Amino acid sequence: MNAAVRATVRVGIYTGAKVYFVHEGYQGLVDGGDNIKLATWESVSMMLQLGGTVIGSARCMDFRAREGRMKAALNLVKLGITNLCVIGGDGSLTGANQFRKEWATLLVDLVKAGKITDDEARKSCHLNIVGMVGSIDNDFCGTDMTIGTDSALHRIIEVVDAITTTAQSHQRTFILEVMGRHCGYLALVTALACGADWVFIPEMPPDDGWEGHLCRRLADQRARGSRLNVIIVAEGAMDRAGNPISSEDIKKLVEKNLGFDTRTTVLGHVQRGGTPSAFDRILGSRMGVEAVMALLEATPETPACVVSLSGNQAVRLPLMECVQVTKDVTTAMAEKRWEDAIKLRGKSFENNWNTYKMLAHINPPDTKSNINVAIVNIGAPCAGMNAAVRSAVRIGIIQGHNMLAVHDGFEGLAQGKIEPITWTGVSGWTGKGGSELGTKRVLPSEYIEEISLTIAKFNIHSLVIIGGFEAYMGGLELVQGRDKYEELCIPMVVIPATVSNNVPGSDFSIGADTALNTITSTCDRIKQSAAGTKRRVFIIETAGGYCGYLATMAGLAAGADAAYIYEDKFGIRDLEMNVEHLVQKMKTDVKRGLILRNENCNANYTTDFIFALYSEEGKGIFDCRKNVLGHMQQGGTPTPFDRNFGTKMGSKAVLWITEKLKEVYRHGRIFANTPDSACVLGMKKRALTFQPLAELKEQTDFVHRIPKTSWWLKLRPIMKILAKYNISLDTSEHAHMEHVIKKRVSMPAGGGGSFIC
């Protein structure tokens, strides 16, 4: 929430508006006085890394009554406030819409009561409302992710990882209860991210007789050699009759029927706290900017809107349409229309549920397909690779295929370092960083003949290549080799996995989110150090090759003053301007600076050069320190996003291969030489798509190993504006109003949220 508050304040001030904090939610709006204070640029400094909301939040009964809303209207009119930005759940946002609908009649009553003049009423004749959804449950329809959800998942996964080690040691069953009274998103994604044996969510209660099914499944996992069982329960879990299913009920069932040593952990409010993740900070910042733009562009005819996220796109949706769909989910659950409840939650939720069902509930078939699918990791290791391998292996086994693990990249493929990999062989891999298969940067061109012989020897029918730019290049080289070697005419899919996020054909790569969080947490510590010593500027070098994704996104997430990258050319004048900017900054209350530099942004303006320049020019005003983060950005346990993303990518890749193999099977053999038989699986805007490798060549800068266009470059002006640079913001790409449903209804006012006017 604080990232959204900071962005709204700073972009509001940047546009020339007066921005006010409303402390303590609607209660502050009703009480007025010191609860409504003018915000300044410096007042939102050092907020990004703080959890919760620094301007407070409170549930307010007064605002539910018209009398309370009249007091709130009076406070806004007296301050000349006509735009309200509300950050909260559906109750808070519904209350805001009710307030807006009544605004004209509230002003009439205030004039009649003599509390405001006709002139004041005329100046404040219309109230614009925009909402941002802040909810850890991700229970608001119309957005893929609400502010706070990713951070809550981080807290949960930290606990799951800690519990898993003790459960393995003692061969225990652990039941973990997470928040989600009416929405199972946290439970579902946690189950995917940790490879849980079972998940209970309110939208899809288990079938009748689930007790026997659960016990058989747990016993089966133990029989396969697993040393632990993990069950995830949403607090709102229930059976088909609507009876609650608690973690304690499940514990008694498992102990009684199986005799397993079983423990329960109820996470509670630990999920709401802690430092926000990089994703949440960037999401909050983007939503804050979009909210200000929506308010500035609003007319009396524009319906109150909510700014939200679809894929990596910011979208605006009519507030009450979203509220209605959210209520429709509750209705579907009450009427036991479970499939409808899943669909109404949105495409992202439905995909997660389908992936979970495939990985957890379908047993491998008795009949084999006689198809051999090989999986190989290429390039530098990154967090989330193993999650993709695990998912691909298990989905392949479910499809009846024989899954083969290739060790040590294309070199290992050439040397025949291949062995079968089983269901239990990938147990516990979702939470492991690096590459369990082993990986190398070697490209296949120098081994192309040996690789074709290995493919023939092991009778490999298709290939899953997981890795970074080398995986993409390797895929292209294998496709080019098809003319000479018929063995290479098999379906291939490249899954982008690299901290650099530089693979053409995908907006995101597995591993980039983990690296981004590593950089962001390091920057937090460095900023804290700089804040203590005062008048200090830190220059930090990030990874990424020639791709500036990490430097840019970490700059947004950590609140950097500048981020130097190859794609956004800079010269000595820019460096001079940045130094002058920091000199001016040292005259304010914020006496510290943070500069990020992508490792290959400029051959001459090196990290040492920039450090020396800043040190010389800042002499007597500030001193400098530098940090090169290096390989720490490649390591660590994967974030929930990377685990979930890797799991979905691995699953989708093997399902695509299965269908493609049916297409290319002719006259008793597999022969695939069309461009669409070798693809990159990537996230593009709002969907996972397969794009032929050959078609992506046009979009690639092979010299610098980056795509020719990158969606995230449009976010750079936001970073500069939030750092107080006087630049122009291109609004041509801003979101337009979209729709989720045709019917709209009004609702009574509700809950607690965080507010900015």
Salt bridges, closest charged atoms under 4 A:
GLU42 OE2 - LYS724 NZ 4.00
GLU102 OE1 - ARG66 NH1 3.79
GLU102 OE1 - ARG69 NE 2.76
ASP109 OD2 - ARG66 NH2 2.79
ASP119 OD1 - ARG122 NH2 2.60
ASP119 OD2 - LYS123 NZ 3.49
GLU120 OE1 - LYS78 NZ 3.29
ASP150 OD2 - HIS154 NE2 3.44
GLU158 OE2 - ARG155 NH2 3.62
ASP161 OD2 - ARG643 NH2 2.69
GLU203 OE2 - ARG345 NE 2.65
ASP207 OD1 - ARG240 NH2 3.24
ASP220 OD2 - ARG224 NE 3.19
GLU255 OE2 - LYS251 NZ 3.92
ASP261 OD2 - ARG172 NE 2.83
ASP261 OD1 - ARG263 NH1 2.56
GLU290 OE2 - ARG316 NH2 2.82
GLU290 OE1 - HIS734 ND1 2.89
GLU297 OE1 - ARG316 NH1 2.96
GLU321 OE2 - HIS739 ND1 2.78
GLU321 OE2 - ARG744 NH1 3.58
GLU335 OE1 - ARG337 NE 2.87
ASP340 OD2 - ARG337 NH1 2.82
GLU350 OE2 - LYS343 NZ 3.93
GLU350 OE1 - LYS347 NZ 4.00
ASP408 OD2 - LYS417 NZ 3.10
GLU411 OE2 - LYS440 NZ 2.84
GLU419 OE2 - HIS407 NE2 3.01
GLU436 OE1 - LYS432 NZ 3.86
GLU470 OE2 - ARG441 NH1 2.91
GLU470 OE2 - ARG705 NH2 2.89
GLU486 OE2 - ARG669 NH1 2.67
ASP507 OD1 - LYS684 NZ 3.63
ASP524 OD2 - ARG281 NH2 2.60
GLU541 OE1 - ARG597 NH1 3.57
ASP561 OD1 - LYS585 NZ 2.72
ASP568 OD2 - ARG716 NE 2.83
ASP568 OD2 - LYS720 NZ 3.17
GLU576 OE1 - ARG573 NH1 3.36
ASP608 OD1 - LYS626 NZ 2.28
GLU616 OE1 - LYS619 NZ 3.19
ASP623 OD2 - ARG536 NH2 3.23
ASP623 OD2 - ARG625 NH1 3.57
GLU659 OE2 - LYS662 NZ 3.22
GLU663 OE1 - LYS660 NZ 3.25
ASP676 OD2 - LYS660 NZ 3.54
ASP701 OD2 - HIS704 ND1 2.92
GLU738 OE2 - ARG686 NH2 2.79
